[in-house]
Amino acid sequence: MVKKIKVLDIDIAILDNSGLKDVLKDATENGKKINISKVNTEFLQRARHIKEFSDTLAKFDLNVADGMGVLWVAKYMSIPITKIP
């Protein structure tokens, strides 16, 4: 299971490099396709104002934080970490 946070209604996976490698290795070994996006603060801002952009991000299998800004927002907002099944 992958830990995640929800930042401004977007699920962001909490993974370090090792965790991301494990997810990719599992997908490769099991013949799964996985769509990954790198979400930065600009993406979060756009998703707040453009529903189509938000809907697109929601379709990805995995959204990973691209930069510390996303994690700072989460910490500032005291967002709890949950698990992705």
N, C-alpha and C positions, 0 to 999 in steps of 0.2 A: 504494500500500500504506500502511496505517496502522500505526504503531508501537504496541505494547501492552506492558503488564506484567501479570503474574499475581500478584494480591494475595489471599492466603488462598483460593486456587483460583478466583478470579473474574478474568476478563480485563478489564483497564481500558485503554481507548485513551488514548494520549498525544497529545493534540491541543490546539493553541492555538485561539483564535477563528477565525483565518484557515483553519486546517486543517479545522475543523468546518464552516465555510461551504463549503469545497471539496467535502467529502463530501456535504453536503446539496444543493449545486448539481448535482453529478454524479447523485445519485439522482433529482432532479427532472427533469433533462434527459433521463434514460434511462427515465423512467416507473417507477422502482423504489420499492417501499415499503421504509422503513427504520424499525425500532423502536429507539429510543434511551432508555437510562435514565441518570440521574445518580446515581452511587453515592457515598455518604458513609461515614464510619467506622461509623455506626450500622448501615447496610446490611451492611457487611462482618461486623460482630459478629453480626448476626441470621443471616446466611448460614452462619456457622460452626456455629450451634446449631440451625438449622431447615432441614432438607434441602429442603423444598418451596420455601422462599425462595431458597435457592441455585440450585435447578433453574430457578426463574423468571428469575433474573438471567442464567443461562446461555442462555436462549432469546432474549435481546435481540441484535440485530445489532451494536449498539455500546453499550458501557458507558463513560461518561465520568466522570472524577473530579469530584465536587462538593465542592470545598474542599481546602485544603492538607493536611488530616489524612491523606487517602488517599495523597498523594504523600510525606508525611513517613514514613508506615509503609513505603512502598516503599523509600525511601532508607535507613531504619533497617535494613531487612531485606536491603539490598544486592541487590535484585531486578533481574535483567538485563532489558533491553528487547528484545523480539522484534518480528516483523512479522506483521500480519494479512493473509492473502492476499486 
